[in-house]
């Protein structure tokens, strides 16, 4: 426990607490401590509550549509946006330097008309 702030076990008031439950934050002693894969708990009930919570969170994560998972869709959207930005920059530069690029020439002519060049 933290120095200077002594607390006692919620079940054994005569015994100093060694930690606090991950679920309910109650202090517990070494005899009451229930260890789990994700931490220490004051009781088996709190451990089971936390394990059920972790399991539900994992199920929700698995149920997410693949559209939102780290994915190919996002990667292709980013690539598309980058491609459009690069084409816009190239066409604006080409318009100001009086180059005619066949694939984006229409946009270059539109930029020249806007700028009066």
C-alpha positions as a Python dict, from the first residue, in 0.01 Angstrom:
ca = {
    (1, 'X'): (0, 0, 0),
    (2, 'X'): (103, 362, -17),
    (3, 'X'): (323, 492, 262),
    (4, 'X'): (157, 712, 520),
    (5, 'X'): (-196, 597, 442),
    (6, 'X'): (-254, 270, 624),
    (7, 'X'): (-576, 87, 563),
    (8, 'X'): (-714, -235, 696),
    (9, 'X'): (-869, -534, 524),
    (10, 'X'): (-1242, -500, 476),
    (11, 'X'): (-1297, -858, 598),
    (12, 'X'): (-1028, -864, 871),
    (13, 'X'): (-1023, -520, 1041),
    (14, 'X'): (-726, -616, 1260),
    (15, 'X'): (-502, -688, 958),
    (16, 'X'): (-331, -425, 745),
    (17, 'X'): (-434, -427, 378),
    (18, 'X'): (-178, -516, 112),
    (19, 'X'): (-376, -395, -188),
    (20, 'X'): (-707, -286, -331),
    (21, 'X'): (-951, -479, -545),
    (22, 'X'): (-939, -404, -916),
    (23, 'X'): (-1320, -407, -938),
    (24, 'X'): (-1460, -254, -618),
    (25, 'X'): (-1145, -83, -482),
    (26, 'X'): (-1192, -234, -136),
    (27, 'X'): (-874, -301, 64),
    (28, 'X'): (-776, -666, 117),
    (29, 'X'): (-515, -856, 318),
    (30, 'X'): (-290, -1140, 204),
    (31, 'X'): (-540, -1402, 325),
    (32, 'X'): (-828, -1251, 130),
    (33, 'X'): (-641, -1178, -192),
    (34, 'X'): (-770, -1366, -496),
    (35, 'X'): (-526, -1357, -785),
    (36, 'X'): (-646, -1367, -1140),
    (37, 'X'): (-479, -1337, -1480),
    (38, 'X'): (-564, -967, -1490),
    (39, 'X'): (-489, -861, -1133),
    (40, 'X'): (-574, -899, -765),
    (41, 'X'): (-926, -900, -625),
    (42, 'X'): (-1089, -893, -280),
    (43, 'X'): (-1314, -1190, -352),
    (44, 'X'): (-1394, -1462, -602),
    (45, 'X'): (-1711, -1271, -696),
    (46, 'X'): (-1511, -963, -800),
    (47, 'X'): (-1268, -1181, -996),
    (48, 'X'): (-1559, -1343, -1182),
    (49, 'X'): (-1719, -1003, -1253),
    (50, 'X'): (-1395, -878, -1403),
    (51, 'X'): (-1343, -1192, -1612),
    (52, 'X'): (-1702, -1164, -1743),
    (53, 'X'): (-1635, -799, -1831),
    (54, 'X'): (-1315, -888, -2020),
    (55, 'X'): (-1494, -1167, -2205),
    (56, 'X'): (-1781, -935, -2309),
    (57, 'X'): (-1533, -674, -2429),
    (58, 'X'): (-1356, -934, -2642),
    (59, 'X'): (-1688, -1053, -2788),
    (60, 'X'): (-1784, -698, -2880),
    (61, 'X'): (-1446, -646, -3045),
    (62, 'X'): (-1491, -963, -3249),
    (63, 'X'): (-1843, -859, -3353),
    (64, 'X'): (-1730, -532, -3506),
    (65, 'X'): (-1792, -531, -3879),
    (66, 'X'): (-1477, -593, -4079),
    (67, 'X'): (-1529, -248, -4233),
    (68, 'X'): (-1401, -92, -3909),
    (69, 'X'): (-1117, -331, -3837),
    (70, 'X'): (-767, -212, -3926),
    (71, 'X'): (-795, -279, -4267),
    (72, 'X'): (-768, -287, -4629),
    (73, 'X'): (-1057, -43, -4676),
    (74, 'X'): (-890, 230, -4473),
    (75, 'X'): (-562, 173, -4650),
    (76, 'X'): (-724, 212, -4993),
    (77, 'X'): (-913, 524, -4887),
    (78, 'X'): (-589, 681, -4764),
    (79, 'X'): (-412, 592, -5087),
    (80, 'X'): (-697, 739, -5291),
    (81, 'X'): (-690, 1065, -5098),
    (82, 'X'): (-313, 1090, -5132),
    (83, 'X'): (-338, 1024, -5508),
    (84, 'X'): (-599, 1298, -5553),
    (85, 'X'): (-391, 1549, -5354),
    (86, 'X'): (-76, 1468, -5552),
    (87, 'X'): (-262, 1504, -5884),
    (88, 'X'): (-403, 1840, -5775),
    (89, 'X'): (-60, 1967, -5673),
    (90, 'X'): (101, 1846, -5997),
    (91, 'X'): (-172, 2000, -6211),
    (92, 'X'): (-151, 2337, -6034),
    (93, 'X'): (228, 2343, -6069),
    (94, 'X'): (198, 2239, -6435),
    (95, 'X'): (-56, 2514, -6500),
    (96, 'X'): (173, 2781, -6359),
    (97, 'X'): (473, 2651, -6552),
    (98, 'X'): (273, 2630, -6878),
    (99, 'X'): (311, 2253, -6913),
    (100, 'X'): (31, 2054, -7064),
    (101, 'X'): (-8, 1713, -6901),
    (102, 'X'): (-252, 1505, -7106),
    (103, 'X'): (-418, 1317, -6819),
    (104, 'X'): (-486, 1627, -6615),
    (105, 'X'): (-470, 1890, -6884),
    (106, 'X'): (-833, 1991, -6841),
    (107, 'X'): (-775, 2084, -6481),
    (108, 'X'): (-456, 2269, -6575),
    (109, 'X'): (-643, 2474, -6835),
    (110, 'X'): (-913, 2551, -6577),
    (111, 'X'): (-645, 2674, -6331),
    (112, 'X'): (-485, 2889, -6604),
    (113, 'X'): (-824, 3042, -6685),
    (114, 'X'): (-879, 3120, -6317),
    (115, 'X'): (-542, 3285, -6278),
    (116, 'X'): (-554, 3466, -6613),
    (117, 'X'): (-232, 3312, -6744),
}
